[in-house]
């Protein structure tokens, strides 16, 4: 009996140690247990992970890159079923925050269908009107707006703008200062994508996101693949945007709760570097 309880105790201690190690990576003990910026946003979280990667460069050289890499998201114009003051004010605040950090553009995930609605055309009209309002404010602030079209599987709940062509139609209506963020995950399937990239041109190609589409996708939102593990012809899409003059970052955007989010961040970064060099 004593041996059984001892083994059970050792197993539990090992479990606690492994669980603790899984919740931290690359951080000191002080960083792991102490307060960090942003803790006040969610004061009582259900789960916590504290992970860090050391970059051998001063902060003033690192920050401009972080400010470009997918700063936040604006949009969600359809969230309340109408362009309420709250929705419009929220997007103006997003513009102000983009100014504060010096972001190259503000990426817009525009929102899907309103609750209990089946009016996709109406939703797109609401989005266009909302973007027009935000764009007027953004022009005064010197911030560019980038519409991110999402894959049609998100049309109902996240974005009713689902092709680069639809995004550019809105841009044509609204004029200068607005373009598109091209995420290969969302546009790779579109038979018109190469034509639409050319139509966008240098001035309206504002961001380029990369990852891969897994054939056996297990979750619609959080099972993206590492570049090279799926079916997207990333080099062809990258060549197309660069041919039009895009010279910005290739932003790696991998939502991967079942795989990459569980791995050591340093190993993930090393894989990103290698895949970016070899398969992108």
Beta strands, then each sheet from edge to edge (+ up, - down):
strand 1: 24-25
strand 2: 50-51
strand 3: 74-75
strand 4: 106-109
strand 5: 145-147
strand 6: 178-183
strand 7: 205-210
strand 8: 250-252
sheet 1: 1+ 2+
sheet 2: 3+ 4+ 5+ 6+ 7+ 8+
end
